[in-house]
Amino acid sequence: MISAQKLTKKFGNILALDAVSFDIAPGEFVFLTGPSGSGKTTVLRLIMRDLKPDAGKLVLFGPAKIHEYRRTIGTVFQDFKLLLDRNVYENTALPLEIMGAAAVDIDKAVKKALELMGLTARTDLFPAQLSGGELQRAALARAIVARPKLILADEPTGNLDPKTARAIVNLLTTLHSQLQTTIIMATHNADIVNHLDRRVISLDAGKVIKDTPKGKYD
C-alpha cells in the first residue's frame, strides 16, 4: 500500500503540493494527470525519496533504508536517461550490477526483460542507433529488470508520436498484467488516459481535485 497523507511541499515561495492525500493498493495502475506545474512530478519525486515533504507523511512498503527502498522501484522518464556509452544490454543490466547480482543472474534477467520489450535483436545497439520507441522500450526494460514492486513513469510518452505512445502504454499494461506491478504514470496525454480507462488522480495547483476509479482526462 502507498499512502500519502496530507503531503505538502514548497520550493521557495512556491507551494508545489498542498495537503495531498491518496492511497494506492498493491497492483494498481494509476494515472496522475494535470497541467504543467500541478505537482505530478513532485509526487513522483517524493515517492522516489528524491525529495522530502515539508509536512505530511508518505508510507510505502514499510520501513527500509533509502538504498534498499529504491531497489523496489523502477523509473521511466520522458527523456529516457539511458547511458550513451552503453548498449541496450548494458543499460538494462545496470540496476542489477549496482545491486551486486551474480553475472549469471544478470544475464538471465536482462534477456527476459529485453524479450518482454521486443528488443532481443537490438541488444548490441547504442542509444544513438535506436528510434524513439526503441529508446523508451529500452528504458522500460531497465525499469523492470529487477522485478520492482513499483514502476514510476514520468511523462514516458511525451517525446513520442501518437502511434508509438500508444504502443509504449500497451507494453506498460501488458507488464502490469503479467507482473502485477504497481504502476503510477504521470501524463498530459488525454488520448491514452481515456483509452485505458484506469484510475485517475487529477492534480491542479498542488491539490487533488479528483480521484476516480475509472476516469477520463479533463
C-alpha positions in Angstrom: 0.0 0.0 0.0 1.2 3.5 -0.9 -0.4 6.0 1.5 0.1 9.8 1.0 -1.3 11.7 4.0 -1.6 15.5 3.6 1.7 15.8 1.7 2.9 19.4 1.5 6.0 20.6 -0.4 7.3 24.1 -1.1 10.1 25.3 -3.4 10.9 28.7 -2.0 7.7 30.7 -2.0 6.0 28.3 -4.5 3.6 25.8 -3.0 4.1 22.7 -5.2 1.9 20.3 -3.1 -0.9 21.4 -0.8 -2.0 18.7 1.7 -2.2 15.9 -1.0 -3.7 12.6 0.2 -4.4 9.3 -1.6 -4.0 5.6 -1.1 -2.8 3.2 -3.9 -3.3 -0.5 -3.4 -0.6 -3.1 -4.5 -1.0 -3.9 -8.1 -3.0 -0.8 -9.1 -2.4 1.1 -12.4 -2.9 4.8 -11.7 -2.6 7.9 -13.8 -1.5 11.2 -12.3 -2.9 14.0 -14.5 -2.9 17.8 -14.5 -1.4 20.8 -16.2 2.3 21.7 -16.1 3.2 22.8 -12.5 0.2 20.9 -11.0 2.5 18.7 -8.8 2.7 15.4 -10.7 6.4 15.2 -10.9 6.8 16.4 -7.3 4.6 13.5 -6.1 6.8 11.0 -8.0 10.0 12.5 -6.6 8.6 12.2 -3.1 7.7 8.6 -3.7 11.3 8.0 -5.0 12.6 9.7 -1.9 14.4 12.2 -4.2 12.6 14.8 -2.1 11.3 15.0 1.5 7.9 16.6 2.2 7.8 19.7 4.3 4.7 18.4 6.0 2.6 15.2 5.9 3.5 11.6 5.7 4.2 9.1 2.9 4.1 5.3 3.7 5.3 2.8 1.1 6.2 -0.9 1.6 7.1 -0.4 5.3 10.4 0.9 6.8 13.6 0.5 4.8 16.9 2.3 4.3 16.9 4.6 1.3 19.1 2.4 -0.9 17.0 -0.7 -0.1 13.8 1.2 -0.7 14.9 2.4 -4.1 15.6 -1.1 -5.2 11.9 -1.8 -5.0 11.2 1.0 -7.6 11.7 1.1 -11.4 11.6 4.5 -13.0 10.9 5.6 -16.6 11.4 9.2 -17.8 10.3 11.3 -20.8 14.0 11.8 -21.8 14.8 8.1 -21.3 18.0 8.7 -19.3 19.9 5.9 -21.0 23.7 5.9 -20.8 25.0 6.8 -24.2 28.2 4.8 -23.9 26.4 1.6 -23.0 24.5 -0.6 -25.4 20.9 -1.8 -24.8 22.0 -4.9 -22.9 24.4 -2.9 -20.7 21.9 -0.2 -19.9 19.3 -2.9 -19.0 21.8 -4.7 -16.7 22.8 -1.5 -14.8 20.3 -1.8 -11.9 21.3 -5.4 -11.2 25.0 -4.6 -11.4 24.5 -1.8 -8.8 22.8 -4.3 -6.6 25.7 -6.7 -6.9 23.8 -9.5 -8.5 25.7 -12.5 -9.9 26.6 -12.4 -13.6 24.6 -15.4 -14.5 21.5 -14.0 -12.8 22.0 -10.6 -14.5 22.3 -12.3 -17.9 19.1 -14.3 -17.3 17.1 -11.3 -16.1 18.3 -8.9 -18.8 17.5 -11.4 -21.6 14.0 -11.9 -20.1 13.4 -8.1 -19.8 14.5 -7.5 -23.4 12.4 -10.3 -24.7 9.3 -8.8 -23.0 10.1 -5.4 -24.6 10.7 -6.9 -28.0 14.4 -5.8 -28.1 16.2 -9.2 -28.4 17.5 -8.2 -31.8 18.7 -4.8 -30.5 20.9 -5.8 -27.6 24.2 -4.7 -29.1 22.9 -1.3 -30.3 23.7 2.0 -28.6 21.0 4.7 -27.8 22.1 6.8 -30.8 21.2 3.9 -33.0 17.6 3.5 -31.7 14.3 5.0 -32.6 12.2 6.9 -30.1 10.0 3.9 -29.4 13.0 1.6 -29.0 14.7 4.1 -26.6 11.6 4.0 -24.4 11.3 0.3 -24.6 15.0 0.0 -23.5 14.2 2.4 -20.6 11.3 0.1 -19.7 13.5 -3.0 -19.8 15.9 -1.3 -17.4 13.0 -0.4 -15.1 11.6 -3.9 -14.9 14.8 -6.0 -14.9 15.0 -6.2 -11.1 11.3 -7.0 -10.8 10.4 -3.9 -8.8 7.3 -3.7 -6.7 6.5 -0.3 -8.2 7.1 1.5 -11.5 7.0 5.3 -11.7 6.6 6.7 -15.2 7.0 10.4 -15.6 5.6 11.5 -19.0 7.0 8.4 -20.7 5.2 9.2 -24.0 6.0 12.9 -24.0 8.6 12.7 -26.8 6.8 10.1 -28.9 4.4 10.3 -31.8 0.8 9.2 -31.0 1.1 5.7 -32.6 4.4 4.9 -30.7 3.0 6.4 -27.5 0.0 4.0 -27.6 2.4 1.1 -28.2 4.5 2.0 -25.2 1.5 2.3 -22.9 0.2 -1.0 -24.2 3.5 -2.5 -23.2 3.0 -1.0 -19.7 -0.4 -2.5 -19.4 1.0 -5.9 -20.5 3.7 -5.7 -17.9 1.1 -4.7 -15.3 -1.0 -7.8 -16.2 2.0 -10.2 -16.3 4.0 -9.0 -13.3 1.2 -7.5 -11.1 3.5 -4.5 -10.5 2.0 -1.3 -9.2 2.3 1.5 -11.8 1.9 5.2 -11.4 2.1 7.2 -14.6 2.2 11.0 -14.8 0.9 12.2 -18.1 -0.6 15.0 -20.2 -1.7 12.5 -22.8 -5.6 12.6 -22.8 -5.8 10.1 -25.6 -4.0 7.4 -23.6 -5.8 8.1 -20.3 -9.2 8.0 -22.0 -8.3 4.9 -24.0 -7.2 2.8 -21.0 -10.0 3.8 -18.6 -7.9 3.3 -15.4 -7.9 5.1 -12.1 -7.1 8.8 -12.5 -5.8 11.1 -9.8 -6.1 14.7 -11.1 -4.0 17.5 -9.7 -4.2 21.2 -10.1 -2.2 23.9 -8.3 -0.8 21.2 -6.0 -4.1 19.9 -4.9 -6.0 16.7 -5.7 -9.1 17.9 -7.4 -10.5 14.5 -8.5 -9.8 10.8 -7.8 -11.9 8.4 -9.9 -11.6 4.6 -10.2 -12.1 4.7 -14.0 -11.6 8.2 -15.0 -11.2 10.4 -18.0 -8.7 13.2 -18.7 -10.4 16.6 -18.0 
